């Protein structure tokens, strides 16, 4: 059964963060808060953990569209091809924030993503998520946890999330109530930005 760990966004407790990071390093799955909806994540270097998430989501790994959650933009060149100045300025303007940017993938992506031509980069405006990634030392793979209920797309209450996921994942973080609107997804692989999904992030940044 999953651990249920309370972490405060204003001042994430290093001991609790360390617990979560150890779970990720051992191939575990976590549910954690972002600045939008709660996400399901794992260490992006652990192929078995990534395969588990693909199975839970019912998708083939090579066809999956998981995001890379990063702490900031400092190691961006490890995951994406060189980007021009206007693109970088747009990322700096928007992040941290409720956006997922689709960018051309680099050749140095982890084994699980070698065939991917694009990657979704996410830097959420949430201290818990970013501190986990910073402590881990590399991004986490992330996908939002949708609700089966047709009316409620996303569950916002961490206790209800725990009840539903406690036998599937290894840790559920209680970071307070989540949002019920996903991130805005913007494709930056062509000449002009293209909005794939309009979510919480305002389009005024474009």
C-alpha positions, -999 to +999 in steps of 0.1 A: +000+000+000+012+035-009+026+059+017+005+091+021+029+119+027+019+155+036+042+181+022+037+219+023+042+238-009+054+270+009+083+251+026+087+215+015+103+194+043+137+181+031+132+148+050+099+141+033+113+151-001+142+127+005+117+099+012+099+105-021+132+107-041+144+074-026+111+058-039+117+073-074+154+061-074+142+026-066+118+026-096+087+036-077+057+056-089+044+087-072+014+109-074+023+145-067+009+180-069+017+206-096+004+241-103-025+224-122-038+189-117-022+161-097+003+141-117+016+105-119+053+104-122+085+083-120+123+088-126+128+094-163+160+072-164+141+041-151+126+023-181+107-003-160+090+025-141+081+043-173+067+011-187+045+007-156+031+042-162+024+034-199+006+002-188-015+021-162-024+047-189-031+019-214-007+032-240+023+018-258+055+034-246+066+044-281+033+062-286+031+078-252+031+116-248+045+119-213+060+153-201+094+158-186+090+178-154+121+199-149+132+221-120+142+249-144+155+255-179+192+250-170+196+215-184+172+219-213+199+211-239+201+176-225+166+168-237+159+192-266+177+202-298+191+237-299+163+263-298+164+298-312+164+330-291+126+339-295+117+303-284+139+305-253+126+339-244+090+325-246+100+297-223+116+321-198+085+343-199+061+314-193+080+292-169+076+282-141+039+281-149+009+260-160+023+251-195+036+221-213+059+230-243+064+205-271+100+209-284+122+188-308+139+160-288+177+157-287+198+126-294+208+123-258+173+114-245+171+083-222+168+049-239+130+048-235+126+079-256+153+074-283+127+072-310+108+103-299+111+132-322+095+156-297+094+160-260+069+179-237+088+201-212+070+212-180+083+235-152+054+238-128+050+267-105+049+243-075+077+241-050+070+204-041+073+192-077+104+213-084+122+204-052+116+167-059+132+170-093+160+192-080+169+166-053+165+137-077+190+154-101+170+147-133+135+152-146+105+130-137+082+116-164+047+129-158+012+124-169-020+138-154-043+115-134-077+117-150-109+107-133-132+080-148-162+102-139-175+120-170-184+150-150-153+153-129-123+153-152-097+155-124-099+147-088-087+176-066-088+161-031-056+142-022-074+119+002-097+107-025-068+103-049-051+082-022-081+060-018-082+053-055-045+049-062-030+035-029-027-001-044-013+011-077+015+035-068+041+037-040+036+073-027+008+098-028+018+133-018-008+154+000+002+189-012-033+204-006-062+205-030-052+204-066-067+223-096-092+207-119-078+223-151-048+208-169-018+227-183-020+246-216+000+226-242+019+246-269+038+231-298+070+250-306+084+226-332+072+247-362+078+283-372+048+295-353+036+284-318+006+261-321-018+256-292-026+218-289-047+222-257-059+253-240-058+248-203-050+269-172-021+288-188-031+321-204-023+325-241-012+361-235+024+349-234+024+342-271 
